[in-house]
Amino acid sequence: MSDSMSAQGKTETIAHSIPGGSEAYKNLVGLLARADLEYAGGFVEVEGLRIHYLDYGPR
């Protein structure tokens, strides 16, 4: 994945590669929108594992 790709773009790409991930991602984005929050997640790498975190806040 490109380093220039946004964290949201990376999350969406990874979600589409996991069975059921597209549905989970769609639901996450929908819940954030309903709560009037914006996506501000990212990734960290710990012991070779890429871990997604979600840091959300007001739009």
Buried (B, 14 or more C-beta within 10 A) or exposed (E): EEEEEEBBEBBBBBBEEEEEBEEEBEEBBEEBEEEEBEBEBBEEEEEEEEEEEEEBEEE
